[in-house]
Every structure is written in structure tokens, then in C-alpha cells.
Amino acid sequence: AAKSGGGGWSDQPQQRACYSFCMCPGGQIVPTSTNVEELCVNGMSFSKRSSAWANSGLVSTITEADAAPFVSGPDRAPLAGLDFQRYIERRAAEMGGGDLVVPVQTAPDFIAGRLSDVLPTSSYRLGVKSARLDLLYPPEVTAAVRESLIAFDTQLPGYAGPQALLHGPEARTSSPVRVERAKGDMQSVSAAGLFPVGEGAGYAGGIVSAAVDGLVAAGEVD
């Protein structure tokens, strides 16, 4: 397990959710990094959806306890999720060797906890490198993803087969921080008249939930 700043991953058993999202048929994996030292990827499809690949993301629960050991300073506790995200992205960049090369691992090797000797082709255009993605995440997250891959493969045979290539990480699927707001009128607790809503404010996890949160907040506006 990875360790940073005197802290480390929690090894206590916890219930973790893991689900797939953002299915892109005929798609490709693309970089979403904001600098070369922090690696993040996402998926997309062009309008014709004509590539040879399909891709989707796997999302697992991250807890406050996961992020707490990676706080970079005494005044950054509210930003623990952001520091945790940056740590994961920096480790991924190191595992890829730089230049936005993405670390990858086949699904069977992720499940077994071993380096992939043979890699299937990838849609990611900046290059991939075989790496132990199963060691990038907290053990509880790796376990949740592993169990989900096995479960998905029983429902969709081949989902976790040798042609399934995991790229990582996608660490920006939801906000790593939450802007505090009042439970009643949904206004910011520190700036009256400001309504923190949706995904960026930490109150949604996708288009529909963000839209619903916005509708509820709109009903509170005088």
C-alpha cells in the first residue's frame, strides 16, 4: 500500500460501492490532466462512434478517512479530498513514466494482483505502460473494483477478460470538496445570497443529480 506524509491507507474492512459509468461505444480514452505531473483520464466518443474500442469508468467510494492522511498542511483539512486526488494523480504520472503516458493493467491481472506481460491495443494516443494499478489505490478500493469486475463478468462474459485493459486514474468524476450550505434554504453558510449547487459544489454526481439539485435550490430563491 502507498504511504505519504507519515500517513497511510486504512486497512480496516469497510463496505464499498463500485459501479460503471459513462459508457462510450466506439470511443477512446483521452487525457484530462491540467499539468504533466498529475495524470487523469476520461472517455469520450466522436459522433460516428466508429473506433474499434468501447470504454467506461469504474467508480468506487472514497471516504474522509481515506483522504485524511494526505492533507498537505495544517490548514488544509477541508481540502483533504483535493490533496488525496493530487496524490493519486501524481503517483499515476510516476507509474506511467511521464509525458502523460498512462499506466495500464489488464482486468485479469488487476484481479490477480500482477503486472501485465502482454497488453491489448489501447485507444489512448499518448502511450501506455504496464503497471500495477492494483497498488495505486487504497486496498479497500482495489478490493471493491476487483469484486465488481468479477461480478460484472458473470453478467457480461468478457467484461473482465484479457482484452479488457484498465487505464487509470479517473480521479475527477465528482468534486473532492463540498462547499458548506444551510440545510434549510441551501445558501452558503459564509456568503448570504450564494447558492452552492450541483457537482462542482460537491452536491451531485452527474448530470441528472446536478439538475435536480439546481431545481431544488431555485425553489429557495426569493
Number of C-alpha atoms within 10 A of each C-alpha: 12 14 12 13 10 7 14 16 19 15 11 7 8 11 8 15 13 17 14 15 13 14 14 18 19 18 22 23 21 16 17 16 17 9 11 14 17 20 30 27 20 22 21 18 18 12 8 9 15 13 13 12 16 19 23 18 20 17 18 18 13 16 11 10 12 21 24 20 20 26 21 17 11 6 9 14 16 14 19 23 24 21 21 23 21 18 21 23 25 19 19 29 24 18 20 21 14 15 14 24 21 29 25 27 29 27 25 20 20 25 19 11 16 16 16 20 10 10 16 11 12 19 18 17 13 13 14 20 16 18 23 20 23 24 14 21 20 20 18 21 22 20 18 19 24 21 14 20 23 18 14 16 14 12 9 11 11 13 17 24 15 16 15 19 22 22 26 25 24 21 20 15 15 16 19 21 16 17 16 16 19 12 9 7 15 22 20 17 15 11 10 10 13 13 22 23 25 22 22 16 18 17 20 20 14 14 10 11 14 18 15 14 17 18 13 13 17 14 10 12 12 5
